[in-house]
Amino acid sequence: MSKKEQPNYYAIIPATVRYDTNLKSAEKLLYGEITSLANKNGYCYAQNKYFADLYNVTAVSISRWISHLQQLGYIKTEIIRNENKEIISRNIYIVDIPYYQKNQYPYIQKSKEGINKIVKDNNIKYNIDDLFYLIINNSNEIPQEFLTIIDRLEFNYDSYMIEYMKQDKINMIKNIIYVLYNLYNSNFEFILQNINRERLINLYFIAVDNKPDNFFNYYKKSIINESTNYKKK
């Protein structure tokens, strides 16, 4: 391996990738390897043969894994051609990852689409977007205890991380944080000490599929019931 291709010591595989049941273990590992090569330049330019030799598989298998990662929205590939339109290189960018890359952009505009709308609640003085903004900026307006809970559940992203996430995932995180903050301010903070990130996400998608009239109340009650059932075991 040349010095130019030397990967970073660490590979990063965020929870969105680790817990994606649509991905094979090998695809998750490949994703991590791409992050280790992308750390320096903001993209990975290693070819399929490099990965094939690394994992002792065929280049065809690598091509399929990369295509699948791209299909699910975790990476984006860029083909570089010369003046004769011949392919001379390929760059792989990480699309959804909580770590720094060179090609940063201004903070994403607020979205008020879908269920991620402005909601007024007696227990929360912030709307969803404002609360999310305060949390990702570690504002002292938010109790440190709650920020610690959010950190443990891996829902506290730095602002630059958001630029590489798909909008539906940003909305999911905003809505989950909103309900968690509602629980915290309703003296249910003990529940947040027991539940884990994976279960919160599963309950979220169950709530989305059921399409209740009041999504946030439904999701909140689901979390409370989950905690109650856990204590009975």
Secondary structure, DSSP 8 states (H G I E B T S, - for coil): --GGG---S-----HHHHT-TTS-HHHHHHHHHHHHHHTTTSSB---HHHHHHHHTS-HHHHHHHHHHHHHTTSEEEEEEE-TT--EEEEEEEESS-SS--S-----------TT-----BTTBSS-HHHHHHHHHTT-TTS-HHHHHHHHHTT----HHHHTTS-HHHHHHHHHHHHHHHHHHHTT-HHHHTT--HHHHHHHHHHHHHH--SSHHHHHHHHHHHHHHHHHH-
